[in-house]
Amino acid sequence: MEKQKLPNATASLVLGLLAFLTFCCYGIFGILFGVIGLILSLKDAKRLKENPSDYDNVTLHKIGKVLSIIGIALGVLALIFYVWMIIKIGPENMQNEEQIHRRMNEIFGIR
């Protein structure tokens, strides 16, 4: 019997890679792509658990799952960092670039 390919392995890999590459976009895209990639990966994990010898692209599945998890974690950290920065700088100062630089230098101790 010829081995099949897991149907969502490539999509999970691409979404995991997108999650990893886009986590710095306020964290939202990293979280979004990562969650979708992880859901697809978990669907394939169920198929793989039922018939492990029927599929041959297990490596793509594992890499996609790992990248999705890393993308979610980095996205959450980036989102927390951006929210923290907005709170520290103050919403009223977010429109003034000079004020943002001054507050960031104060926060991080740069002279």
N, C-alpha and C positions, 0 to 999 in steps of 0.2 A: 504494500500500500504506500502510495506517495504521500509524503508529509505536506501538510498545509501550512499556510502562513497565518499567524494571528491577525485578525482583521483590523485591529486598532493599534497595532504596535508602531507602525510608521507615523500615524497621526499623533499618538502619545509622545513619540520622540520629537516630532516637530513642535508640538505644543510645549513640551518640557524645555526645549531649546529656546523657544520664544519667551517662555517665562523667565529663564535664566538671563536672557539678553535684555529684557525690558523691565526688570524689577526696579530700575532707577527712575522710571517714569511715574513718580509719586507712589510706587508700590502697587497701584491698582492693576496695571496690565500684567505684572508678574503674578499677582494673586489669581487673576482671572484665567490666564492661560494655564497656570499651574494646576488649578482646581479642575479645569476641563480635562487636561492631560492626565491627571491622577484618576479621575472618574473613568476615563477610557481604559487606562492601564488596569484598574481594578476589575473592569468587565472582562478583560483578557485574562487576568489572573484566575478568575472563576473557570473560564474555559480550559486554561492550562492545568488547573488542579484536577479537573474531571478526566482529562486525557493528556497527560504530559508527553507521551511519545508521539502524538499526532502532529506536533507543531515543530517548526525548525527555526523560527526567528525569535527565539526566546531572549537573545541578547539585546535586540532592539527594544523589546518590552521592558527589560530591566533598566536599561539606560534611560528610557523615557520616563519611567517611574521615578528614578533617582533625580533626574533633572527637574521633574515637576515638583518634587518635594523640596529641592534646593531653591527653586524659583519661588515657591510659596513662602518659604522661610525668609529669603532675602526680601521679598515683596512686603511681608509683614514688618520686618525690621525697618525698611525704607519708609513705609507708611508711618510707623511710630516716630521715626526720626523727623519726618516732615511736619507731623502734627506737633511734636515737641518744639520744633523751631518756630512754628507759627505762634504757639503759646508764649514762648520766650521773647520773641521779637514784638509780638503784639499785632493783632489784626489791623489796627489803625496805621501801623508803620509799614505794612506790606506793599504799599503803592510807592513809597519813597526809597529809591535804590540806595541813596547815600545813608539813610537811616538804617537800612538793612545791613549794610557793610559795617557801620559803626557798632550796631548791636551784636553782630556776629563776632567782631573783633573783641568786644567786651566779654562775651560768653566764653570764647575759646582762649582768651588771654593773649591775643596777638596785639602787639603795639605798633 
